[in-house]
């Protein structure tokens, strides 16, 4: 009877699996890896690894393209053999996803190894994440951003804020536990609003002193404790440029790893056409001004290197397409173009 029951259970389980979409099966498998430590350790033996060195991802240049190589567990072991206690190094990896075929993806920071030796052996280079996000394929950018954020979180949460005792990472890297206090810490993101302000016919863009020369972007700021998105947008616009938002609408969201793991919540905000005089917060911004449709369209065509003029000044240019600010600006252009058509 037990044999019959087991066979029936397997058939039902198989049918249920077939009924679920690829996405659902993948998400459930990832959740299993996060909850089952032994299963996650087994998965490391067949997984793909993305390498970092002091939070800079490893890239390989092939022709004019930058690729993000995936190293097998066997290739990882060859590298880790140069370190004592090699098995413990795999324990430092963090789970960042898996393929549709359920091949787990891990990220590992090898900051303790000699960087030049790894680069020479693997024929690539560890690249600053800000640059890497804009030169790799669009599908790889979110992966690198989430991997770096998770590695950075673990690096900064090695001790319990309550007891000061060391915390321990689970194999998947989905949490850290202080065994002295029993407190469990989970990775978190900080909510940030990024807002494209318009008066109906123009949009407002600004720059900070730390920005590359000529780059303008939408206003942004962290949500304060207790605020909702609408309140944050209105406060940030008032603080930074002295304008009052009359209405706003949500556009999209994006994970952004700078300065640490952030959830960028993108919105369009409308201010009154009769109240458009900018009163800039000079502690936050270096410049803020209104742009017309024609100037925005030209700026979207411009690359950083082509923005410098003969007299040393810079023409305005905007964040690249991987940034959600670019999406906001594109949406505004489409809306304006539709109104004038």
N, C-alpha and C positions, 0 to 999 in steps of 0.2 A: 504493500500500500504506500509506503514511504517513497519507494522508487517511482511509482506512478505520480505521486504528488510532486516530486521534484521535477519530473519530466514536464508535467503540466505547468509548473511554475516557470520553467525555462522558456516554454513556448509563449506563455503570456508575457514574460519579460521581453522576449524578442519582438513580439508584436507591438508592445508599448514603445520600444525603442524605434521601431520602424515608423510608428505613427508620429513621433516627435520630429521636429525640424532639425537640421544640422546645427543651427544656432543653439537650440534648447539643449541638445545632447552635449554640445561643447561647454556650455555654461555649467551644466550639472557635473560634468567631468572636472572642470576647474574647481568647482566648489568641493568636490570630493578630495582633490589634492590639498586644498587648504585645511580640510578638517581631519584628514587621515595622514598622520605623519609618516607611517611606514609606506603607504602608497606613494607619497610624494618622494621619498627617498628612492624608491624603485624607479619612479619616473625620471629621476636625474640621470639614470644609466642610459636612457634612450632619448633624452631631451636635446634641444638645441640651445646653445649658450651665446649670449651677446656680451661682449667684453667692454669694460670701462677701466679707466685708470684715473684715480682721484676724480671720479664723476665725469670724465670726458670719454665719450663713446669711441669705439674702434671702427674706422672706416677704411675701405680699400678703393683706390681710384682706378677705374677701368676705362680707358679712353678719356672722354669728357665727363663721365658719370661717376658719382660716388656711391658705392654699395655698402650695405651693412651686412657683413658676413655672419653666418650662423655656424658656430663650431659644434661638432659632435662631442659626445662625452669622451670618446676615445682621444680626440684631438686635445680636449681639455686636460686629460690625464698626462699627456706628453708634456704640456706646459707646466702643470703643477708638480711634476716629478722633480723639478728644480727646487721645490720648497720642501722643508720638513713637514711631516704630518699632512701630506697631500689630501687625504680623505677629509680632513676637517675643513679644507678650503671649499669643497663643494657645499658644505653646510652653510657657507656664507652667501650662497646664491639666493636669489629671490625669484619667485614665480611671477611671470608677467603676461602669460597667455598661453595659447596653444593653437595649432593648426586645425583645420576642419577634420583632419585625419587623426586628431588627438595626439599629436606630437607636442609635448610640453615645451614651452619657451622659458628660459631662465636668463637672468642678468647677473653678472658677477664682476665686482670691482677688484682689480689686481694692483691696487696702489702700492702694495708692499713689494712688488716685483720691479725689476729694472725696466723702465718704459722703452728705452731704445732697443733693448734685447728682444722684447716682444714684437716691436714694430719691424725689426729686421727679419725675425723668423717668420712672421705672418705676412710680410710685405704690405704693410698698411701704416696708418698713423692714428693716434688718439687725438681727436679734434674737439675743440671747445664746443659745447652743446649749442650755443647760440648760432654758431656758423653751421654746425652739422644739420640743424633743423631745416635750414634753408637750401642745402645742397643735395640732400638725399631725396629719394622718391617720396611722394606724398603719403603713401601707405606706411612708410617706415618712421616718419616724423612723430606720430603719436606714440609709437612703441618706444622710441628712444626717450621721449619726454616722460612717459610714465615710469620707465625703468630707472631713469636718473632720479626722479622724485622719490621713488621707493627706496633706492639705495641711500639717498641723502637722509631720508627719515630715519632709517635704521642707524646710520652713523651718528645722528644727533639725539637718539633716544636709547643710548646704551645703559643709562642709569635711571632708576626710579625717582621721580620727582618727590615722592612721599618719604621714602626711606634712604635714598642715596645709594642703595644697593644695586649691583649689576642686574640688568634685565636679560632675558634669554629669548632669542628669536626662534619661532617654530620653523620647520624645514621649508615651508612655502613662503615664509616672510610676510604672512598676512597679519601677524601680531607679535607682540613682545610681552613677556610675563615676568613680573617681579615675584619670585617665590617667597621672599621674605614677608611681603605684605599681601600677596594674593591678587594684586592689581594687574589687570590685563590692559595693555595699550594697543590701540588700533591706528593705522595710518589715517591721517585726516587731511583735507584740503581746505584752504581759506577761500571764501567766496569774494570775488572781485567783480564790480560792474565796469563795463567798458561801453561808453555812450557816444554815439554820433549825434551831435546837436545840430538842428536845422531851424532856420526861420521861415521855411517854406520855399525859398528860392536859392539859398546858400547853405553851406554846411561849415561848421566850425571845427578846425583842427589846431593842435597845439604841439609844442615840443618842450622837452626838458633839457637842461644843460648837458646831461650825460648822453643824449641821443647822438647818433652819427650826424655829421653836418648835412643840413637840408631836409632831414626826415621829419615829417609831421604825421600825427596820428590822432585817434579819437581820445577823448578824456577817459580816465579810468581811476578807480580808487577802491580800497577795501571796504567791505561792509562792516559797520560798527555793531557791537553786541546789541541784539534786540531789534535791529533794523530789518525791514523787508527790502526787496529789490527797489521798489518804487521810491521809498524814503532815501535809500542810498544814492540813487540817481539824482534826485532833486538836491540833496545836500552837496554832493560832489560838484555838480554844475554851479551851484551857488557859491561854494567855497573857491573854486578854481578860476571861474571867469565872471562871477557876479551876475549871472543870469537866472531867471526863474522859469522852470519847466512848467509848461501848461498841460502837456500830455506826453505819454511815452508808450512804446510798444516793444515787446520782446522780439528778438531776432533768432538767436541761437546761443549755444554755449561751447566752450572749448577748454580742455585742460591745458594749463600753461605752467611750465616749471620754474618761472622766474618771478620773484627772487627765491621762492620755494614753491611747493606744490599748490597751485591756485586753480579755482574753477572760474573761468572768465564767462560772465553772463552778459551777453551783448544786447544792447537796446538802441532804439532810435528815439530821440527826444525832440519835441517841438517847443520852441519858445515864441513868445508874441512878436509879430513883425514890427511892432512899434517900440519894443524894448530890446534892442540888440547891441547896445553899447557895451563893449567888453571892459570889465574891471578885473585885470589879471592878478592872481596871487603870485607874486614874484619869488616867493620862497619855494613854490612848487614848479613853476613854469618859467621858461626863458622867452617864449613867444606864443601867442594865441591869436588867430585871425580868421576872418571869414573867407571862404573860397567859393567862387562861382562854378557853374557846371563845366564851362570850357576849360578852366584852369585845372579842375579835378581830372578831367578826361586826359589832358596832356600829362599831368603828374603820374597817372597810372601807367603811361607808356614809358616813363623815364626810369632808368636804373641808377643806383647810387653813383656809379663811375661816370655816368653821362650828365650828372647834375652840376658839376663844377664848371663855372664860366671862366672866361679869359681874365676877368678882373679879380678872380679868387673867390667871388661869392658863389652861392649854391642855389640852384633852382629847386623848388619843392619836389620831393618824392615821397612815396608812401610805403607802408609795410608790405612785404611780399605776400603772395597769395596764400601761404601756409598760415598766416596770422589772421585771426578773426576780425581784426580791425580792417583788413583788406576787404573782407566780405561785407562789412558794414558800408564801406565806401562804395563798393560795387552796387549794392542794393540801392543806395541813395541815387547813384547815377541812373540806374534803370528806372527808378520812380520818376525822376526829373525828366528823363527822355520820353517816358510814356505820357507825361502831362503836356509836353510841348509838341507831341506828334499830332 
